[in-house]
Amino acid sequence: MPQDIGDHLAFLYGPARARAIELRLRQMLSEHQARHRPSDGARRELTHGDVLVIAYGDQVRRPGEAPLRTLGSFLEAHAGDLVNAVHLLPFFPSSSDDGFSVVDYCMVDPELGTWEDVRSIGQRFGLMVDAVFNHVSARSHWFRRFLAGDPQYRGWFIVVDGDPDLSQVVRPRALPLLTTFETADGPRKVWTTFSADQVDLDVRNPEVLLALIKVLLFYVAQGASLIRLDAIAYLWKEIGTPCIHLPQTHRVVQLLRSILDEVAPYVLLVTETNVPHRDNVSYFGDGTNEAQMVYNFALPPLVLHALATGEARDLTRWAASLEIPSGGATFLNFLASHDGIGLTPVRGILPDQEIDALVERALRHGGFVSYKDDGHGSRSPYELNINYFDALSDPAADEPLQTQVNRFLVAHAVMLSLVGVPALYLHSLLGSRGDRAGAEASGIPRRINRQKLASEDLERELAEPGSLRAMVVEGLSALLAKRRASAAFHPAGRQRVLDLDPRVFALLRTSPDGRQSALCLHNLSPERVTLQATGQTLEDGLGVVLEPYQARWVIQTAGEGSEALVAQAPSET
């Protein structure tokens, strides 16, 4: 059983202080409930119909129209039958990091639109909003008041005096941990985990945590049905520790879960922790008390590795080890996002030489590589900055477009077949390639996969038969339709990974009630593969032939026949 709010506060701040803090928090929750009584306050249950699209508010543009309004109408027209939720990447005023250096948590960037535009998207789709609670912009009101010596904000940021030993601190970037700022009290070294413009908040101060909870409730009031806790693993800092995954950080996540369970049980928590797999899944807690969804960060590099080598062994071994602690929690599966392809999650799963091969592949295919500081002057690759289509298929290679699309579709078929809720980045859904020129012009490697698209150009390309975009959308649409139609893909259903052939990723999905099953076969190699019957895995006496990069899903319902979906691009003419 999850502990109550008072228990969480006592763990974080001690019993003597917890009572007063809880009284103030309870007042905040009462005021929220008095103002915002949802028509349906029931707990949100995930289903096989849940699919997210990830998009920036200005990713699709139309002259003379607020970008958020353009995005909403574009998704309505082209993705309304494919997805039912939108992860709307930070749409707040920001000073850097494409939205993740938030100047004001409760404003919409006027360049993007208004809260009315955000709420409109949330009324048509489920809405996932980023809670960027580890840090704020150096230009934010909170930090400017701190610099000015305002007593109210004096303890809101982490000031480091002297020269303590910080060698244990886990570093996600190859950048300085501390940044010196001029304050009313003179120069001060302040904790900046991600950049000098992203100043870490000090949640050891209960005033800071209460302020963040107020922001959380504001997002709920604006229609958020999912809250993404960005970079949450770094939230609580204690000098002399690694300052990542601390017990206090987990307890803050549990506190936020308890708050939402009490005042908005229909809102789900999603943790974003781009870390080794074992640490990542720790944010499930016991399956009932932390995140309902955890990003499956090991999946993108493992699928890329499997298709790069033509072998599914490592992917199969890892997938067979996946465990979900309860029917109320699951993975958020994805292959691409606004960020790069993280490598840290597969350290310990893939050998170092295989990770190095992925780095070399990304560079050969026109991408970039970002590094993190390992301490003592050394660094290691942190993520591949490359569009996922390009990571799979070299843009400079003389290879048929159909082959490239098939490779892309089978990768997504793997992702869509796995237990969890799938999320597709808008550029993947639309079959985009990388924008290396944009990355080079900005000096920001991640912008290789953040291109802004003109609505008119998109409409034209999507309407052109045989175009890359049309082929990808057609193939993904077929996979998504089949997935939504079968309860075998329910997040609470069973999953059995099968070892049939080193080149094939295979699994058997079964609905929670046991009535539907889906045999999902994915040929991750450039070779034709024939699978022989193996007892209950395939129909007796039947040999299944998989063409190169072909996915085949066989759906069977108890008392009825079976039907198959073969995912492959149409033949080129």
C-alpha positions as CSV (number, residue, x, y, z in Angstrom):
1,M,0.0,0.0,0.0
2,P,1.3,3.5,-0.9
3,Q,2.1,5.6,2.1
4,D,0.0,8.8,2.6
5,I,1.1,12.3,2.0
6,G,2.1,13.0,5.6
7,D,4.4,10.0,5.6
8,H,6.1,11.2,2.4
9,L,6.6,14.7,3.9
10,A,8.0,13.3,7.2
11,F,10.5,11.2,5.2
12,L,11.6,14.2,3.2
13,Y,11.7,17.0,5.9
14,G,11.4,15.2,9.2
15,P,8.4,14.7,11.4
16,A,8.8,18.1,13.2
17,R,8.4,20.1,10.0
18,A,6.1,17.8,8.1
19,R,2.9,18.7,10.0
20,A,3.0,22.4,9.1
21,I,3.9,21.6,5.5
22,E,1.1,19.1,5.2
23,L,-1.5,21.6,6.4
24,R,-0.4,24.1,3.7
25,L,-0.4,21.3,1.1
26,R,-3.9,20.1,2.1
27,Q,-5.2,23.7,1.8
28,M,-3.7,23.8,-1.7
29,L,-5.4,20.5,-2.7
30,S,-8.7,21.6,-1.2
31,E,-8.7,24.8,-3.2
32,H,-7.8,22.9,-6.4
33,Q,-10.7,20.4,-5.8
34,A,-13.1,23.3,-5.1
35,R,-12.3,25.0,-8.4
36,H,-11.8,22.0,-10.6
37,R,-14.3,19.2,-10.2
38,P,-13.9,16.9,-13.2
39,S,-17.1,15.3,-14.7
40,D,-15.3,12.0,-14.6
41,G,-12.9,11.5,-11.7
42,A,-12.5,7.8,-12.2
43,R,-9.0,6.2,-12.3
44,R,-7.6,6.1,-15.8
45,E,-7.0,2.6,-17.2
46,L,-4.6,2.1,-20.1
47,T,-5.8,0.0,-23.0
48,H,-4.5,-1.3,-26.4
49,G,-6.1,1.7,-28.0
50,D,-3.7,4.1,-26.4
51,V,-1.0,5.6,-28.7
52,L,0.8,8.9,-28.3
53,V,2.4,11.2,-30.8
54,I,5.3,13.4,-29.7
55,A,5.5,16.9,-31.2
56,Y,6.7,20.4,-30.7
57,G,4.0,23.1,-30.7
58,D,5.5,24.7,-33.8
59,Q,6.5,21.5,-35.6
60,V,3.9,22.1,-38.3
61,R,3.5,25.7,-39.5
62,R,1.0,27.6,-41.6
63,P,1.5,31.3,-42.5
64,G,-0.7,33.7,-40.4
65,E,-1.8,31.0,-37.9
66,A,-0.7,30.3,-34.4
67,P,1.5,27.1,-34.6
68,L,-0.4,25.3,-31.8
69,R,-3.6,25.8,-33.8
70,T,-1.9,24.5,-37.0
71,L,-0.6,21.5,-35.2
72,G,-4.0,20.7,-33.7
73,S,-5.8,20.9,-37.0
74,F,-3.1,18.9,-38.8
75,L,-3.2,16.1,-36.2
76,E,-7.0,16.1,-36.3
77,A,-6.9,15.6,-40.1
78,H,-4.0,13.2,-40.4
79,A,-3.6,11.4,-37.1
80,G,-7.0,11.5,-35.5
81,D,-7.6,7.8,-36.4
82,L,-4.0,6.8,-35.5
83,V,-3.3,8.2,-32.1
84,N,-5.4,9.3,-29.1
85,A,-2.9,11.3,-27.1
86,V,-0.3,14.0,-27.8
87,H,2.9,14.6,-25.9
88,L,3.1,18.4,-26.5
89,L,6.8,19.2,-25.9
90,P,7.4,22.3,-23.7
91,F,5.4,25.2,-25.0
92,F,6.4,27.6,-22.3
93,P,8.5,30.7,-22.7
94,S,12.1,29.4,-22.7
95,S,15.6,30.7,-23.1
96,S,17.4,27.6,-24.5
97,D,17.3,23.9,-25.1
98,D,14.3,24.1,-27.4
99,G,11.8,24.6,-24.5
100,F,13.4,22.8,-21.6
101,S,14.9,25.9,-20.1
102,V,11.6,27.2,-18.8
103,V,11.2,30.9,-18.0
104,D,7.6,30.7,-16.7
105,Y,5.9,27.4,-15.9
106,C,2.4,28.8,-16.2
107,M,2.6,30.7,-19.5
108,V,2.3,29.6,-23.1
109,D,5.0,31.1,-25.4
110,P,3.0,33.8,-27.3
111,E,4.9,32.8,-30.4
112,L,3.2,29.4,-30.2
113,G,-0.3,30.4,-29.2
114,T,-2.4,30.4,-26.0
115,W,-3.7,28.2,-23.2
116,E,-6.9,28.0,-25.2
117,D,-5.0,26.4,-28.1
118,V,-3.3,23.9,-25.7
119,R,-6.7,23.0,-24.1
120,S,-8.2,22.5,-27.5
121,I,-5.6,19.8,-28.3
122,G,-6.3,18.3,-24.9
123,Q,-10.0,18.1,-25.6
124,R,-9.5,16.2,-28.9
125,F,-6.6,14.0,-27.7
126,G,-5.2,13.1,-24.3
127,L,-2.6,15.7,-23.4
128,M,0.9,14.9,-21.9
129,V,2.6,18.0,-20.4
130,D,6.2,18.3,-19.3
131,A,6.9,19.0,-15.7
132,V,10.5,20.3,-16.0
133,F,11.0,20.4,-12.2
134,N,14.7,19.7,-12.0
135,H,15.7,23.2,-13.2
136,V,14.5,26.6,-14.5
137,S,15.9,29.1,-16.9
138,A,18.5,31.5,-15.6
139,R,16.2,34.2,-16.9
140,S,13.2,33.0,-14.9
141,H,11.5,35.2,-12.3
142,W,12.5,32.8,-9.5
143,F,16.2,32.9,-10.4
144,R,16.3,36.6,-11.0
145,R,14.8,37.3,-7.6
146,F,17.4,34.9,-6.1
147,L,20.2,36.9,-7.8
148,A,18.7,40.1,-6.5
149,G,18.8,38.8,-2.9
150,D,15.1,38.5,-2.4
151,P,14.8,36.7,1.0
152,Q,11.8,34.7,-0.3
153,Y,14.0,33.0,-2.9
154,R,17.2,32.8,-1.0
155,G,17.1,29.0,-0.5
156,W,15.5,28.1,-3.8
157,F,18.8,27.2,-5.6
158,I,21.8,25.1,-4.6
159,V,24.8,27.4,-3.7
160,V,28.1,25.5,-3.2
161,D,30.6,27.2,-0.9
162,G,34.2,26.3,-0.8
163,D,35.6,23.4,-2.8
164,P,33.8,20.2,-1.7
165,D,34.5,16.9,-3.3
166,L,31.9,16.5,-6.0
167,S,33.6,13.6,-7.8
168,Q,30.7,11.2,-7.0
169,V,28.1,13.3,-8.8
170,V,26.9,11.5,-11.9
171,R,27.2,13.8,-14.9
172,P,24.8,13.6,-17.9
173,R,26.7,16.1,-20.0
174,A,30.3,17.1,-20.7
175,L,29.7,20.5,-19.1
176,P,30.7,22.1,-15.8
177,L,28.5,21.1,-12.8
178,L,28.7,24.6,-11.2
179,T,28.2,28.0,-12.8
180,T,29.3,31.2,-11.1
181,F,26.7,34.0,-11.0
182,E,26.9,37.5,-9.8
183,T,24.4,38.0,-6.9
184,A,23.5,40.7,-4.5
185,D,25.8,39.0,-2.1
186,G,28.7,38.7,-4.6
187,P,29.7,35.9,-6.9
188,R,28.2,32.5,-6.1
189,K,28.7,29.0,-7.5
190,V,25.3,27.6,-8.3
191,W,24.4,24.0,-9.3
192,T,23.6,23.6,-13.0
193,T,23.3,19.9,-14.0
194,F,22.5,20.4,-17.7
195,S,23.8,23.9,-18.7
196,A,24.6,27.3,-17.4
197,D,21.2,28.4,-18.5
198,Q,19.3,25.6,-16.6
199,V,19.7,26.3,-12.9
200,D,18.7,23.4,-10.6
201,L,16.0,24.0,-8.0
202,D,16.6,23.0,-4.4
203,V,13.7,20.8,-3.4
204,R,15.3,20.2,0.0
205,N,13.6,23.5,0.7
206,P,9.9,22.6,1.2
207,E,8.9,26.0,-0.2
208,V,10.3,25.0,-3.6
209,L,8.5,21.6,-3.6
210,L,5.2,23.3,-2.7
211,A,5.7,25.8,-5.5
212,L,6.3,22.9,-8.0
213,I,3.2,21.0,-6.7
214,K,1.1,24.2,-7.4
215,V,2.5,24.1,-11.0
216,L,1.5,20.4,-11.2
217,L,-2.0,21.2,-10.2
218,F,-2.2,24.0,-12.7
219,Y,-1.3,21.6,-15.5
220,V,-4.1,19.3,-14.3
221,A,-6.5,22.2,-14.3
222,Q,-5.5,23.0,-18.0
223,G,-6.5,19.5,-19.1
224,A,-3.3,17.4,-18.8
225,S,-4.1,13.7,-18.5
226,L,-0.4,12.7,-18.4
227,I,2.4,14.4,-16.6
228,R,6.0,13.7,-17.8
229,L,8.5,14.2,-15.1
230,D,11.5,15.5,-17.1
231,A,15.0,14.5,-15.9
232,I,13.5,13.5,-12.6
233,A,16.3,11.2,-11.5
234,Y,18.5,14.2,-10.7
235,L,15.9,16.1,-8.6
236,W,17.4,15.7,-5.0
237,K,21.0,16.6,-4.4
238,E,23.2,15.8,-1.4
239,I,26.9,16.5,-1.6
240,G,28.8,13.3,-1.0
241,T,26.4,11.2,-3.0
242,P,26.0,10.5,-6.8
243,C,23.0,12.9,-6.7
244,I,20.9,10.6,-8.9
245,H,18.2,8.1,-7.9
246,L,18.4,9.1,-4.3
247,P,15.7,7.7,-1.9
248,Q,14.4,11.3,-1.5
249,T,13.9,11.6,-5.3
250,H,11.8,8.4,-5.3
251,R,9.9,9.7,-2.4
252,V,9.1,12.9,-4.2
253,V,7.7,10.9,-7.1
254,Q,5.6,8.9,-4.6
255,L,4.3,12.1,-3.1
256,L,3.3,13.4,-6.5
257,R,1.6,10.1,-7.3
258,S,-0.3,10.2,-3.9
259,I,-1.4,13.8,-4.7
260,L,-2.7,12.9,-8.1
261,D,-4.4,9.7,-6.8
262,E,-6.3,11.8,-4.3
263,V,-7.3,14.8,-6.4
264,A,-7.0,13.7,-10.1
265,P,-6.8,9.9,-10.3
266,Y,-7.4,10.1,-14.1
267,V,-4.0,11.8,-14.5
268,L,-1.0,9.5,-15.0
269,L,2.7,10.0,-14.1
270,V,5.4,9.3,-16.7
271,T,9.1,9.3,-15.6
272,E,11.8,10.3,-18.1
273,T,15.0,8.8,-16.8
274,N,17.6,8.2,-19.6
275,V,19.7,5.9,-17.5
276,P,20.8,2.3,-17.4
277,H,17.7,0.0,-17.6
278,R,17.8,-1.3,-14.1
279,D,17.8,2.2,-12.6
280,N,15.1,3.3,-15.2
281,V,12.6,0.6,-14.2
282,S,13.1,1.5,-10.5
283,Y,10.7,4.4,-11.1
284,F,7.8,1.9,-11.3
285,G,8.3,1.7,-7.5
286,D,6.2,-1.3,-6.3
287,G,3.9,-1.0,-9.3
288,T,1.3,1.1,-7.5
289,N,3.2,4.0,-5.8
290,E,5.4,5.7,-8.4
291,A,5.0,6.2,-12.2
292,Q,2.3,4.5,-14.2
293,M,4.6,4.6,-17.2
294,V,8.3,4.5,-17.5
295,Y,10.1,5.3,-20.8
296,N,11.6,2.1,-22.3
297,F,14.9,3.8,-23.1
298,A,16.8,0.7,-24.0
299,L,14.5,-0.1,-26.8
300,P,15.6,2.4,-29.5
301,P,19.3,1.4,-29.5
302,L,18.6,-2.3,-29.2
303,V,16.2,-2.2,-32.2
304,L,18.8,-0.2,-34.1
305,H,21.5,-2.6,-33.2
306,A,19.4,-5.6,-34.3
307,L,18.7,-4.1,-37.7
308,A,22.3,-2.9,-38.1
309,T,23.6,-6.5,-37.5
310,G,20.7,-8.4,-38.9
311,E,20.5,-10.4,-35.7
312,A,17.9,-10.3,-32.9
313,R,19.8,-12.2,-30.2
314,D,20.5,-9.3,-27.9
315,L,17.0,-7.8,-28.4
316,T,15.4,-11.1,-27.8
317,R,17.4,-11.8,-24.6
318,W,16.6,-8.4,-23.2
319,A,12.9,-8.5,-24.1
320,A,12.6,-11.9,-22.4
321,S,13.8,-10.3,-19.2
322,L,11.3,-7.5,-19.1
323,E,9.1,-7.4,-16.1
324,I,6.2,-5.1,-15.1
325,P,5.4,-5.0,-11.4
326,S,1.6,-4.7,-11.7
327,G,-1.3,-4.4,-14.1
328,G,-1.5,-0.7,-13.4
329,A,2.0,0.1,-14.7
330,T,3.7,-0.3,-18.0
331,F,6.4,0.8,-20.4
332,L,6.1,3.8,-22.7
333,N,7.7,2.3,-25.8
334,F,9.3,4.5,-28.4
335,L,12.1,4.5,-31.1
336,A,12.6,8.2,-31.7
337,S,11.9,11.4,-29.9
338,H,12.9,15.0,-29.8
339,D,16.2,13.9,-28.3
340,G,18.8,11.5,-29.7
341,I,19.1,7.8,-29.3
342,G,20.5,7.3,-25.8
343,L,23.4,4.9,-25.3
344,T,23.6,4.8,-21.5
345,P,20.5,2.6,-21.2
346,V,22.2,-0.3,-23.1
347,R,25.5,-0.3,-21.2
348,G,25.6,-3.7,-19.6
349,I,23.2,-5.0,-22.2
350,L,25.3,-4.6,-25.3
351,P,29.1,-5.0,-25.3
352,D,31.1,-1.8,-25.5
353,Q,32.3,-2.7,-29.0
354,E,28.7,-3.0,-30.2
355,I,27.9,0.4,-28.8
356,D,31.0,1.8,-30.5
357,A,29.7,0.3,-33.8
358,L,26.4,2.2,-33.4
359,V,28.4,5.4,-32.8
360,E,30.4,4.8,-36.0
361,R,27.2,4.0,-37.9
362,A,25.6,7.2,-36.8
363,L,28.6,9.2,-38.0
364,R,28.7,7.4,-41.3
365,H,25.0,8.1,-41.8
366,G,25.4,11.8,-41.4
367,G,24.6,12.2,-37.7
368,F,26.4,13.5,-34.7
369,V,27.4,12.1,-31.3
370,S,27.0,13.8,-27.9
371,Y,29.2,13.0,-25.0
372,K,29.0,12.9,-21.2
373,D,31.6,13.6,-18.5
374,D,32.8,10.4,-16.8
375,G,35.0,12.3,-14.4
376,H,38.8,12.5,-14.1
377,G,39.0,14.1,-17.5
378,S,37.4,11.3,-19.5
379,R,34.1,11.2,-21.5
380,S,32.0,8.7,-23.3
381,P,29.3,8.7,-25.9
382,Y,25.9,9.7,-24.4
383,E,23.5,9.7,-27.4
384,L,23.4,9.5,-31.1
385,N,22.0,12.7,-32.7
386,I,20.4,11.3,-35.8
387,N,16.9,10.9,-37.4
388,Y,15.8,7.3,-36.8
389,F,15.1,6.6,-40.5
390,D,18.6,7.8,-41.3
391,A,20.1,5.7,-38.4
392,L,18.5,2.6,-40.0
393,S,19.3,3.5,-43.7
394,D,22.2,5.6,-44.9
395,P,20.9,8.6,-46.8
396,A,23.9,8.5,-49.1
397,A,23.5,4.8,-50.0
398,D,22.3,3.6,-53.4
399,E,19.4,1.5,-52.0
400,P,15.8,1.1,-53.1
401,L,13.4,3.3,-51.2
402,Q,11.1,0.3,-50.7
403,T,13.9,-1.5,-48.8
404,Q,14.5,1.5,-46.5
405,V,10.8,1.8,-45.8
406,N,10.5,-1.9,-45.0
407,R,13.4,-1.6,-42.6
408,F,11.7,1.4,-40.9
409,L,8.3,-0.4,-40.7
410,V,9.7,-3.6,-39.2
411,A,11.5,-1.6,-36.5
412,H,8.2,0.1,-35.6
413,A,6.3,-3.2,-35.8
414,V,8.7,-4.5,-33.0
415,M,8.0,-1.4,-30.9
416,L,4.2,-1.7,-31.4
417,S,4.1,-5.4,-30.6
418,L,5.8,-5.1,-27.2
419,V,3.9,-4.8,-24.0
420,G,3.4,-1.2,-23.1
421,V,2.0,2.0,-24.6
422,P,3.6,3.1,-27.9
423,A,4.7,6.7,-28.7
424,L,5.7,7.9,-32.1
425,Y,7.6,11.1,-32.7
426,L,5.9,13.2,-35.4
427,H,8.9,13.0,-37.7
428,S,8.8,9.2,-37.5
429,L,5.0,9.1,-38.1
430,L,5.5,11.3,-41.2
431,G,8.6,9.5,-42.6
432,S,11.0,12.5,-42.2
433,R,14.7,12.3,-42.8
434,G,17.3,14.2,-40.9
435,D,17.9,18.0,-41.1
436,R,21.7,18.1,-40.8
437,A,21.8,21.6,-42.3
438,G,19.6,22.8,-39.5
439,A,21.8,21.2,-36.9
440,E,24.9,22.7,-38.4
441,A,23.4,26.2,-38.7
442,S,22.3,26.2,-35.1
443,G,25.3,24.4,-33.6
444,I,22.8,22.2,-31.7
445,P,23.2,18.5,-32.8
446,R,19.8,17.5,-31.5
447,R,18.2,19.8,-34.1
448,I,19.0,17.3,-36.8
449,N,15.7,15.7,-35.7
450,R,13.7,18.8,-34.8
451,Q,12.9,20.3,-38.2
452,K,9.9,22.6,-38.6
453,L,7.6,21.6,-41.4
454,A,5.4,23.7,-43.7
455,S,1.9,22.5,-43.7
456,E,1.5,23.1,-47.4
457,D,4.6,21.0,-48.2
458,L,3.4,18.2,-45.9
459,E,0.0,18.0,-47.5
460,R,1.5,17.8,-51.0
461,E,4.0,15.1,-50.1
462,L,1.5,13.0,-48.2
463,A,-0.9,13.1,-51.2
464,E,1.8,11.9,-53.6
465,P,1.6,8.1,-54.1
466,G,4.9,6.4,-53.7
467,S,6.5,9.2,-51.8
468,L,8.5,8.4,-48.7
469,R,6.0,10.1,-46.5
470,A,3.0,8.4,-48.1
471,M,4.6,4.9,-47.8
472,V,5.5,5.4,-44.2
473,V,2.1,6.7,-43.2
474,E,0.3,3.9,-45.0
475,G,2.5,1.2,-43.4
476,L,2.3,2.6,-39.9
477,S,-1.5,3.2,-40.3
478,A,-2.0,-0.5,-41.0
479,L,0.0,-1.6,-38.0
480,L,-1.7,0.9,-35.7
481,A,-5.2,-0.1,-36.9
482,K,-4.4,-3.8,-36.2
483,R,-3.0,-3.1,-32.8
484,R,-6.0,-1.0,-31.7
485,A,-8.4,-3.7,-32.9
486,S,-6.9,-6.5,-30.9
487,A,-7.0,-6.9,-27.1
488,A,-4.0,-9.1,-27.4
489,F,-1.9,-5.9,-27.3
490,H,-3.5,-4.7,-24.1
491,P,-0.8,-3.3,-21.8
492,A,-2.0,-5.6,-19.0
493,G,-1.9,-8.7,-21.3
494,R,0.7,-11.4,-21.2
495,Q,3.9,-11.4,-23.3
496,R,6.1,-14.4,-24.1
497,V,9.3,-13.8,-26.1
498,L,10.1,-16.7,-28.5
499,D,13.5,-17.7,-29.7
500,L,12.8,-19.1,-33.2
501,D,15.7,-17.9,-35.3
502,P,18.6,-15.5,-34.6
503,R,17.4,-13.2,-37.3
504,V,13.8,-13.0,-36.1
505,F,12.3,-11.1,-33.2
506,A,9.2,-13.1,-32.2
507,L,6.7,-12.9,-29.4
508,L,3.3,-14.1,-28.4
509,R,0.9,-11.6,-27.0
510,T,-2.3,-12.7,-25.2
511,S,-5.2,-10.5,-24.0
512,P,-5.9,-10.2,-20.3
513,D,-8.9,-12.5,-20.6
514,G,-7.0,-15.0,-22.7
515,R,-9.5,-14.9,-25.6
516,Q,-7.2,-13.2,-28.2
517,S,-3.6,-13.9,-29.1
518,A,-1.2,-12.4,-31.5
519,L,1.9,-14.1,-32.8
520,C,4.3,-11.3,-33.9
521,L,7.2,-12.2,-36.2
522,H,9.7,-9.7,-37.3
523,N,12.5,-10.5,-39.8
524,L,15.3,-8.0,-38.9
525,S,17.7,-9.3,-41.6
526,P,18.2,-8.7,-45.3
527,E,17.7,-12.4,-45.9
528,R,14.5,-14.5,-46.5
529,V,13.8,-16.6,-43.5
530,T,11.7,-19.8,-43.2
531,L,10.4,-20.7,-39.8
532,Q,9.3,-24.2,-39.1
533,A,6.4,-25.1,-36.8
534,T,7.4,-25.4,-33.1
535,G,4.5,-26.9,-31.2
536,Q,2.0,-24.2,-30.1
537,T,4.0,-21.4,-31.5
538,L,2.9,-21.9,-35.2
539,E,0.2,-23.9,-36.8
540,D,1.3,-27.5,-37.0
541,G,3.0,-28.4,-40.2
542,L,3.1,-24.8,-41.4
543,G,6.4,-23.2,-42.5
544,V,6.2,-19.4,-42.4
545,V,8.3,-17.5,-44.9
546,L,9.4,-14.0,-43.9
547,E,10.8,-11.8,-46.6
548,P,13.7,-9.4,-45.8
549,Y,12.6,-6.8,-43.2
550,Q,9.1,-8.2,-43.1
551,A,6.7,-8.2,-40.1
552,R,3.9,-10.7,-39.9
553,W,1.3,-10.5,-37.1
554,V,-1.2,-13.5,-36.8
555,I,-4.2,-12.6,-34.7
556,Q,-6.4,-15.4,-33.4
557,T,-9.7,-15.1,-31.3
558,A,-11.0,-18.0,-29.3
559,G,-13.8,-19.8,-31.2
560,E,-13.0,-17.9,-34.4
561,G,-10.4,-18.1,-37.2
562,S,-7.1,-16.3,-37.4
563,E,-6.1,-13.3,-39.6
564,A,-2.7,-12.1,-40.6
565,L,-1.2,-8.7,-41.2
566,V,1.9,-8.5,-43.3
567,A,3.7,-5.2,-42.9
568,Q,5.8,-4.2,-45.9
569,A,5.9,-1.3,-48.2
570,P,4.1,-1.6,-51.5
571,S,6.2,-2.7,-54.5
572,E,7.8,0.2,-56.3
573,T,6.6,0.7,-59.9
